[in-house]
Amino acid sequence: MKEFNAKKFVKEQINEIKQVIGNEKAVIAVSGGVDSSTCAVLVHQAIGDNLICVILDDAFMREGEPEKVAELLSQPPLNLPMRIERVQERFLTALRGLRDAEEKRKAFRKTFYETLSDIAKKEGSMFLVQGTILADIIETKGGIKTQHNVLEQIGISTRELYGFKVVEPLVTLLKHQVRQVARYLKIPPEISERQPFPGPGLSVRVVGEITLDKLAALKKATSAVENNLSKHDPSQYFAAIINNEEIYPRPNLRGLVDLTARYLELSQMNVWIKVLADKATGMKQKARRYGEIAAVTCRKDSGELYQPDYKDLNGLQKRILSKMRSATRVLYEIGEGDKKQPYVVVVRAVKTEDFLKAQVAEIPWPTLQETASQILKECPNVSSVYYDITPKPPATIEME
Ligand code: XMP
């Protein structure tokens, strides 16, 4: 394969963007992630301050993130003309009461584009610039999920619906090539090397219905996971939150308990499995699949949570998923609090090159344990903390 040349790519794109946008204004929504930031810097080099860079403070960014991103991108060497739009209520209202992952994604996408359309109209701009990359298109077209930023490629006319034309300079690149372009453009490593954060933000990590208390607990858990796991350098690592509700009626899980006990050489009395009421996304034969979540708790005879090695955890998830065809995820308990509390938190950490496939990151147990204790202490409405032990496939990286 031919080596990717960032310098040549930037030169060609700047010429093309100048031709397409000319002296018109363009709007870009910047999240601070590597794709949208690189895209903004590239287009800013082509059309200067005719590019209006907005951060949508949509309620689903992390603690203090809109302000941090605005500061980083507006100062030298990047000097982007940044602006924060406070639109939390608009997004929270649009997603209120929705429980299904795909419905939430579609509601997010609609509100995202309607908000940007309003901004573009106010600014007299007919172009919307987006940092869409190749993986976004492959996965949306492949039916894995509705990416929030893929429209024209699936036949939605943005000009008719929202009054703007979409410009996507990074659409031929994979993530590692975007990072090469970012480094070439001298974008600071806080951004060029940053782990991905999905456009719909924390909304895809609040599994099921989004409520304010659930979202607030997730923000705290997210900070704990990011602070504790960064030293182990996984490709992506985050927290998700799910209702602590079991599927009803409770299925007979005897076979799974036996299998787990036998495989880990534990007594059946020390194994507990539940199936959660909410579902999570996964992949089967390259298509998106919405499946059940099995949550496993194993103890030593002393009552403490049992900590198997990663080879055994991997073998366990394979065996459980091959027996339980309706499931796409296996979670393994790493910290327990008051079991009556309404939510559980999932810690997810993966190793991956292209984000199309991913392995579970082998985070040392002491780090997982400390992270779980911190989450339980800071989030009194969380009953347990689990580690997601499912690779992609059969799971996806995000829970929704
Ligand atoms: P999944 O969950 O599909 O995620 O395995 C693969 C990568 O894509 C990110 N992701 C998104 N990024 N808009 C984005 O900009 C989205 O809707 C979206 N959904 C997932 C995810 O964080 C991971 O890096």
Residues whose N, C-alpha, C, O or C-beta is under 5 A from the ligand:
A	BS01	XMP	T146 Q147 H148 P196 F197 P198 G199 P200 F355 T396 I397 E398
